[in-house]
Amino acid sequence: MSSLRTRIAALLIAAIVSVVVLASYAATQVMQPPSPQATMEPVAMQIHLTVALLGHGSGATPRTELRPEPAPGEIDMHETGFLREALRRTGTPLDVVVTRQGERQPLVASVHVLPQGWLVLPIPDMSPPPGRWKVLAVWLALIVLGSAAISLHAARRLTRPLQLLEDAVDRVGPDGVLEQIPETGTGEVRTAARALNRLSAQLRQAMESRMRLVAAAGHDLRTPMTRMRLRAEFIEDEAERAKWLLDLEELDMIADSAIRLVREEVGADGAEPIRLDPLLRQIASELCALDQKVELGELPPLTVHAGPIALKRALRNLIANAATHGGGARVALGRQGDHAVIRIEDDGPGVPPELLAQIFEPFFRVDQARRKSFPGAGLGLAIAREIIERHGGSIAISNREPHGLLQICRLPCAETIAI
């Protein structure tokens, strides 16, 4: 009952069913048999007329019968009382009993007539036909099913623009831009689709403008940094010259990382089936050659569809981050459903919980003082997430107990395994 469509449908169904129930109640009241007071007086008048005819020797009418005793069956005291009262009001009181031989059998009146015996004649059945409640139940069921179908259709038409918004959000690409939506359908749907398409165009222009700005800034920094590096070579103090060259090297690294991040957002190398187990072994071997500690756990043969260079860069950034800041990385590979899951653990200090949400932001550092101990531009995790999400995957980072960091990377498995 949380969605707007369900609420609208439930409201329409309740309204229609309520009206139908009230109408049905009114119909059942109309279908009720008339009261005994209204039916017994005509019967009493018929009995008086028949008795009078018998007194003149006319005999019984075709629907009456003279018997030595009342008609068989169970006496209905309720109807007997009503008939006796009706006879009293319409003429001379007579001795009468009303009997019924079965539940569904008609009532029979027996009038004591002296000296002939008992005059037996049927009482008209004014009740509705049998099975009326079953017919009414079937009618109500059809009304409820029909109203439900109409209400669901109406709710779907009313919430179509909202569904269009939800579908558009689900189709947001890794670059944060919406796909083009067909501007068809009702007026409300066309208006919503047109607004979303304008928003998509504006987002695309903003993204392209941002990427061009970052790329241009990174490229334009190269020329003044080259001049500064040449001038630093002429500094006579070796210690001061080394500081200048170290700062210039860090600036160069930041510019390269910014340009690399823009390249990952605007384009990608061709996707192809890639076996993750040999790729992780290769990355671990390269990092171990750089004196970084990397331990490999279980590595089953799993294949994903991705760009080989981009995927290697992303996984290398994640593993190098754990090995550099966590004192060593432990890497394991597994499968959950249709996804390959890469777990990267370390035993470092972790990240304060209030800063975990910012860990993928460009140039983010837990402690700015760590720049002196760990080189880098702070774009490794941002680049890794950009690559993984562009290939349909996800990255989640959380703290371990009692300390350390856990990085979980998920990628859709390919249907075929590359050999």
C-alpha positions as CSV (number, residue, x, y, z in Angstrom):
1,M,0.0,0.0,0.0
2,S,3.0,2.3,-0.2
3,S,2.9,3.1,-3.9
4,L,0.7,5.8,-5.3
5,R,-0.7,3.5,-7.9
6,T,-1.8,1.0,-5.3
7,R,-3.4,3.7,-3.2
8,I,-5.4,5.1,-6.1
9,A,-6.5,1.7,-7.2
10,A,-7.6,0.8,-3.6
11,L,-9.5,4.1,-3.3
12,L,-11.3,3.5,-6.6
13,I,-12.1,-0.1,-5.7
14,A,-13.4,0.9,-2.3
15,A,-15.6,3.6,-3.8
16,I,-17.1,1.4,-6.4
17,V,-17.7,-1.5,-4.1
18,S,-19.3,0.7,-1.5
19,V,-21.7,2.1,-4.0
20,V,-22.5,-1.5,-5.2
21,V,-23.0,-2.7,-1.7
22,L,-25.4,0.1,-0.9
23,A,-27.3,-0.5,-4.1
24,S,-27.4,-4.2,-3.4
25,Y,-28.7,-3.6,0.1
26,A,-31.5,-1.4,-1.3
27,A,-32.3,-4.2,-3.9
28,T,-32.5,-6.8,-1.2
29,Q,-34.9,-4.7,0.8
30,V,-37.1,-4.4,-2.2
31,M,-36.9,-8.1,-2.8
32,Q,-38.1,-8.9,0.8
33,P,-41.5,-10.6,0.9
34,P,-44.5,-8.5,2.0
35,S,-45.5,-8.6,5.7
36,P,-48.0,-11.2,6.9
37,Q,-50.5,-8.4,7.7
38,A,-50.5,-7.4,4.1
39,T,-50.9,-10.9,2.7
40,M,-53.2,-12.5,5.2
41,E,-56.2,-10.2,4.8
42,P,-56.8,-11.1,1.1
43,V,-56.5,-14.8,2.2
44,A,-59.0,-14.2,5.0
45,M,-61.4,-12.6,2.6
46,Q,-61.1,-15.6,0.3
47,I,-61.8,-17.9,3.1
48,H,-64.9,-16.0,4.2
49,L,-66.1,-16.0,0.6
50,T,-65.5,-19.8,0.3
51,V,-67.3,-20.5,3.6
52,A,-70.3,-18.4,2.4
53,L,-70.5,-20.3,-0.8
54,L,-70.4,-23.6,1.1
55,G,-73.3,-22.4,3.2
56,H,-75.4,-21.9,0.0
57,G,-74.5,-25.4,-1.2
58,S,-72.1,-24.3,-4.0
59,G,-69.4,-26.8,-3.0
60,A,-65.7,-26.3,-3.0
61,T,-63.8,-24.2,-5.6
62,P,-61.2,-26.0,-7.8
63,R,-58.4,-24.9,-5.5
64,T,-60.1,-25.8,-2.2
65,E,-60.8,-29.2,-0.6
66,L,-63.0,-30.5,2.2
67,R,-61.3,-33.0,4.6
68,P,-62.4,-34.6,7.8
69,E,-59.2,-33.3,9.4
70,P,-56.7,-30.4,8.9
71,A,-54.0,-30.6,6.3
72,P,-51.0,-32.6,7.4
73,G,-47.7,-30.9,8.3
74,E,-46.1,-28.8,11.0
75,I,-48.3,-26.0,12.3
76,D,-46.8,-22.6,11.8
77,M,-48.0,-20.8,14.9
78,H,-46.7,-17.4,13.7
79,E,-48.6,-17.5,10.4
80,T,-51.7,-19.1,12.2
81,G,-51.9,-16.2,14.5
82,F,-51.7,-13.7,11.7
83,L,-54.5,-15.5,9.7
84,R,-56.8,-15.7,12.7
85,E,-56.4,-12.0,13.4
86,A,-57.1,-11.3,9.7
87,L,-60.2,-13.4,9.8
88,R,-61.4,-11.5,12.9
89,R,-60.9,-8.1,11.2
90,T,-62.6,-9.1,7.9
91,G,-65.6,-11.0,9.3
92,T,-66.6,-13.8,11.7
93,P,-63.7,-15.3,13.6
94,L,-63.1,-18.9,12.5
95,D,-61.0,-21.8,13.8
96,V,-58.0,-22.0,11.5
97,V,-54.5,-23.5,11.4
98,V,-51.6,-22.9,9.0
99,T,-49.4,-25.9,8.2
100,R,-46.3,-26.6,6.1
101,Q,-45.2,-30.1,5.0
102,G,-41.6,-29.1,4.3
103,E,-39.2,-26.2,4.5
104,R,-39.6,-25.3,0.8
105,Q,-43.3,-26.3,0.6
106,P,-46.1,-23.7,0.4
107,L,-48.3,-22.8,3.4
108,V,-51.7,-24.5,3.6
109,A,-54.7,-23.1,5.6
110,S,-57.2,-25.5,7.2
111,V,-60.5,-23.8,8.3
112,H,-62.9,-25.7,10.6
113,V,-66.3,-25.6,8.9
114,L,-69.3,-27.2,10.6
115,P,-70.7,-29.7,9.8
116,Q,-68.6,-30.4,6.6
117,G,-65.2,-30.7,8.4
118,W,-62.1,-28.8,7.4
119,L,-61.8,-26.6,4.4
120,V,-58.2,-26.8,3.1
121,L,-56.9,-24.2,0.6
122,P,-53.3,-23.0,-0.3
123,I,-51.8,-19.7,0.8
124,P,-50.1,-17.8,-2.1
125,D,-46.3,-17.7,-1.7
126,M,-45.2,-14.1,-1.9
127,S,-41.5,-14.8,-1.1
128,P,-38.7,-14.2,-3.6
129,P,-37.5,-17.1,-5.7
130,P,-35.1,-19.6,-4.1
131,G,-31.3,-19.1,-4.7
132,R,-31.5,-15.4,-4.8
133,W,-28.6,-15.0,-2.4
134,K,-26.3,-17.1,-4.7
135,V,-27.3,-14.9,-7.7
136,L,-26.7,-11.8,-5.6
137,A,-23.2,-13.1,-4.5
138,V,-22.2,-13.9,-8.1
139,W,-23.4,-10.5,-9.1
140,L,-21.3,-8.8,-6.4
141,A,-18.3,-10.9,-7.3
142,L,-18.5,-9.8,-10.9
143,I,-18.9,-6.2,-9.9
144,V,-15.9,-6.4,-7.6
145,L,-13.7,-8.0,-10.3
146,G,-14.8,-5.5,-12.9
147,S,-14.3,-2.6,-10.6
148,A,-10.8,-3.9,-9.7
149,A,-9.8,-4.2,-13.3
150,I,-11.2,-0.7,-14.2
151,S,-9.5,0.8,-11.1
152,L,-6.1,-0.7,-11.8
153,H,-6.3,0.5,-15.4
154,A,-7.3,4.0,-14.2
155,A,-4.5,4.1,-11.6
156,R,-2.0,3.0,-14.2
157,R,-3.1,5.8,-16.5
158,L,-3.0,8.4,-13.7
159,T,0.5,7.4,-12.5
160,R,2.0,7.0,-15.9
161,P,4.1,10.2,-15.6
162,L,5.4,9.1,-12.2
163,Q,6.3,5.7,-13.7
164,L,8.1,7.5,-16.5
165,L,10.2,9.4,-13.9
166,E,11.1,6.2,-12.1
167,D,12.1,4.4,-15.3
168,A,14.2,7.4,-16.4
169,V,16.1,7.4,-13.1
170,D,16.7,3.6,-13.5
171,R,18.2,4.3,-16.9
172,V,20.7,6.9,-15.7
173,G,24.1,5.9,-17.1
174,P,27.4,5.8,-15.2
175,D,28.1,9.3,-16.5
176,G,25.0,10.6,-14.7
177,V,23.2,11.4,-17.9
178,L,19.6,10.2,-18.7
179,E,18.8,8.3,-21.9
180,Q,16.6,9.9,-24.5
181,I,12.9,9.3,-23.7
182,P,10.3,9.0,-26.5
183,E,7.9,11.9,-26.3
184,T,4.7,10.0,-27.0
185,G,1.5,9.2,-25.1
186,T,-0.9,11.4,-23.3
187,G,-0.3,15.1,-22.8
188,E,1.0,14.6,-19.3
189,V,3.4,11.9,-20.4
190,R,4.7,13.9,-23.3
191,T,5.2,16.9,-21.0
192,A,7.1,14.8,-18.5
193,A,9.2,13.2,-21.2
194,R,10.0,16.6,-22.7
195,A,11.2,17.9,-19.4
196,L,13.4,14.9,-18.7
197,N,15.0,15.2,-22.1
198,R,15.8,18.9,-21.5
199,L,17.3,17.9,-18.1
200,S,19.3,15.2,-19.8
201,A,20.7,17.6,-22.4
202,Q,21.6,20.1,-19.7
203,L,23.3,17.4,-17.6
204,R,25.3,16.2,-20.6
205,Q,26.5,19.8,-21.4
206,A,27.5,20.3,-17.8
207,M,29.4,17.0,-17.6
208,E,31.2,17.8,-20.9
209,S,32.0,21.3,-19.8
210,R,33.4,20.0,-16.5
211,M,35.5,17.4,-18.2
212,R,36.9,19.8,-20.7
213,L,37.8,22.2,-17.9
214,V,39.6,19.6,-15.9
215,A,41.5,18.2,-18.9
216,A,42.4,21.7,-20.1
217,A,43.7,22.6,-16.6
218,G,45.7,19.5,-16.3
219,H,47.2,20.0,-19.8
220,D,47.9,23.7,-19.3
221,L,49.7,23.0,-16.0
222,R,52.4,21.0,-17.9
223,T,54.0,24.1,-19.5
224,P,54.6,26.2,-16.3
225,M,55.6,23.1,-14.4
226,T,58.2,22.3,-17.0
227,R,59.6,25.9,-16.7
228,M,59.7,25.6,-12.9
229,R,61.5,22.3,-13.1
230,L,64.2,23.8,-15.3
231,R,64.6,26.7,-12.9
232,A,64.8,24.4,-10.0
233,E,67.7,22.7,-11.6
234,F,69.7,25.9,-11.1
235,I,69.1,26.1,-7.4
236,E,72.6,25.7,-5.8
237,D,71.3,24.3,-2.4
238,E,70.8,20.6,-3.0
239,A,68.3,20.2,-0.2
240,E,66.2,23.1,-1.4
241,R,66.4,21.8,-5.0
242,A,65.2,18.4,-3.9
243,K,62.2,19.9,-2.1
244,W,61.3,21.9,-5.2
245,L,61.6,18.8,-7.5
246,L,59.5,16.7,-5.1
247,D,56.7,19.3,-5.0
248,L,56.8,19.6,-8.8
249,E,56.7,15.8,-9.1
250,E,53.5,15.7,-6.9
251,L,51.9,18.5,-9.1
252,D,52.7,16.5,-12.2
253,M,51.1,13.4,-10.6
254,I,48.0,15.4,-9.8
255,A,47.7,16.7,-13.3
256,D,48.2,13.2,-14.8
257,S,45.6,11.7,-12.5
258,A,43.0,14.4,-13.4
259,I,43.5,13.9,-17.1
260,R,43.2,10.1,-16.6
261,L,40.0,10.5,-14.6
262,V,38.5,12.6,-17.5
263,R,39.6,10.0,-20.0
264,E,37.9,7.3,-18.0
265,E,34.6,9.3,-17.9
266,V,34.5,10.2,-21.6
267,G,35.7,7.0,-23.2
268,A,36.7,3.4,-22.6
269,D,38.6,0.7,-24.4
270,G,36.7,-2.1,-26.0
271,A,35.1,-4.6,-23.7
272,E,36.1,-8.3,-24.0
273,P,35.9,-11.4,-21.8
274,I,38.6,-11.2,-19.1
275,R,39.6,-13.9,-16.6
276,L,39.8,-12.3,-13.2
277,D,42.0,-14.9,-11.5
278,P,45.1,-14.4,-13.7
279,L,44.6,-10.7,-13.7
280,L,44.6,-10.5,-9.9
281,R,47.8,-12.7,-9.8
282,Q,49.5,-10.3,-12.3
283,I,48.6,-7.2,-10.3
284,A,49.7,-8.9,-7.0
285,S,53.0,-9.9,-8.7
286,E,53.6,-6.3,-9.9
287,L,52.9,-4.8,-6.5
288,C,55.1,-7.3,-4.7
289,A,57.9,-6.3,-7.1
290,L,57.5,-2.8,-5.7
291,D,57.9,-4.1,-2.1
292,Q,54.2,-3.9,-1.4
293,K,52.6,-6.8,0.6
294,V,49.8,-8.6,-1.2
295,E,48.4,-12.0,-0.2
296,L,46.1,-14.0,-2.5
297,G,43.3,-16.2,-1.2
298,E,41.0,-18.4,-3.2
299,L,40.8,-17.4,-6.9
300,P,38.3,-19.5,-8.8
301,P,38.1,-19.1,-12.6
302,L,35.6,-16.3,-13.2
303,T,35.2,-14.2,-16.3
304,V,33.8,-10.7,-16.8
305,H,33.2,-8.4,-19.7
306,A,35.3,-5.3,-19.4
307,G,38.1,-3.2,-21.0
308,P,41.3,-4.9,-20.0
309,I,43.4,-1.8,-19.5
310,A,40.7,0.1,-17.5
311,L,39.8,-2.9,-15.4
312,K,43.4,-3.6,-14.5
313,R,43.9,0.1,-13.5
314,A,40.8,0.0,-11.3
315,L,41.7,-3.2,-9.5
316,R,45.3,-2.1,-9.1
317,N,44.2,1.1,-7.5
318,L,42.0,-0.7,-5.0
319,I,44.7,-3.3,-4.1
320,A,47.5,-0.7,-4.0
321,N,45.3,1.5,-1.7
322,A,45.0,-1.4,0.8
323,A,48.7,-2.4,0.5
324,T,49.9,1.2,0.9
325,H,47.6,2.5,3.7
326,G,46.7,-0.8,5.4
327,G,50.1,-2.4,5.8
328,G,49.3,-5.1,3.2
329,A,46.4,-6.4,1.2
330,R,44.6,-9.8,1.2
331,V,42.7,-10.5,-2.0
332,A,40.0,-13.2,-2.6
333,L,37.7,-13.9,-5.4
334,G,34.2,-15.5,-5.3
335,R,30.9,-15.6,-6.9
336,Q,27.4,-14.6,-5.7
337,G,24.6,-15.3,-8.1
338,D,25.5,-13.7,-11.4
339,H,28.3,-11.5,-10.0
340,A,32.0,-12.0,-9.4
341,V,32.9,-10.6,-6.0
342,I,36.4,-9.4,-5.2
343,R,37.2,-8.9,-1.5
344,I,40.2,-6.8,-0.5
345,E,41.1,-6.6,3.2
346,D,43.8,-4.8,5.1
347,D,44.7,-4.3,8.8
348,G,45.3,-0.5,8.6
349,P,43.6,2.2,10.8
350,G,40.5,2.3,8.6
351,V,38.4,5.4,8.0
352,P,36.4,7.4,10.5
353,P,32.7,6.4,10.0
354,E,31.6,10.0,9.3
355,L,34.1,10.2,6.4
356,L,33.2,6.9,4.7
357,A,30.6,8.6,2.5
358,Q,33.4,10.9,1.1
359,I,36.0,8.2,0.4
360,F,35.3,8.1,-3.4
361,E,35.4,11.9,-3.8
362,P,38.3,13.2,-6.0
363,F,41.4,14.4,-4.0
364,F,39.9,13.0,-0.8
365,R,42.3,12.1,2.0
366,V,41.5,11.0,5.5
367,D,44.4,13.0,6.9
368,Q,46.1,15.7,4.9
369,A,49.2,15.1,6.9
370,R,49.5,11.7,5.3
371,R,50.5,13.3,2.0
372,K,54.1,13.4,3.2
373,S,54.1,9.7,4.0
374,F,52.1,8.3,1.1
375,P,52.5,9.9,-2.3
376,G,49.5,10.2,-4.6
377,A,46.9,12.6,-5.9
378,G,43.9,11.2,-4.1
379,L,42.2,10.1,-7.3
380,G,42.8,6.4,-7.2
381,L,39.5,5.4,-5.6
382,A,37.5,7.9,-7.8
383,I,39.0,6.4,-10.9
384,A,38.4,2.9,-9.7
385,R,34.7,3.5,-9.0
386,E,34.3,5.3,-12.4
387,I,35.7,2.2,-14.2
388,I,33.8,-0.4,-12.2
389,E,30.4,1.4,-12.4
390,R,30.9,2.0,-16.2
391,H,31.1,-1.8,-16.6
392,G,27.9,-2.4,-14.6
393,G,29.6,-3.2,-11.3
394,S,29.7,-1.6,-7.8
395,I,32.3,-0.9,-5.1
396,A,31.5,-0.8,-1.3
397,I,34.0,0.1,1.4
398,S,33.5,-0.5,5.1
399,N,35.5,-0.7,8.3
400,R,36.5,-4.0,9.7
401,E,36.6,-5.0,13.4
402,P,38.7,-4.4,15.4
403,H,40.5,-2.3,12.7
404,G,41.2,-2.4,9.0
405,L,39.3,-1.7,5.8
406,L,37.1,-4.0,3.6
407,Q,36.7,-3.2,-0.1
408,I,34.1,-5.3,-2.0
409,C,34.0,-5.0,-5.8
410,R,31.1,-6.7,-7.7
411,L,31.2,-7.2,-11.5
412,P,28.6,-9.0,-13.7
413,C,29.9,-12.4,-14.8
414,A,30.3,-13.1,-18.5
415,E,28.3,-15.9,-20.1
416,T,31.4,-17.5,-21.6
417,I,34.8,-18.1,-19.9
418,A,37.8,-16.9,-21.8
419,I,40.5,-19.5,-22.1
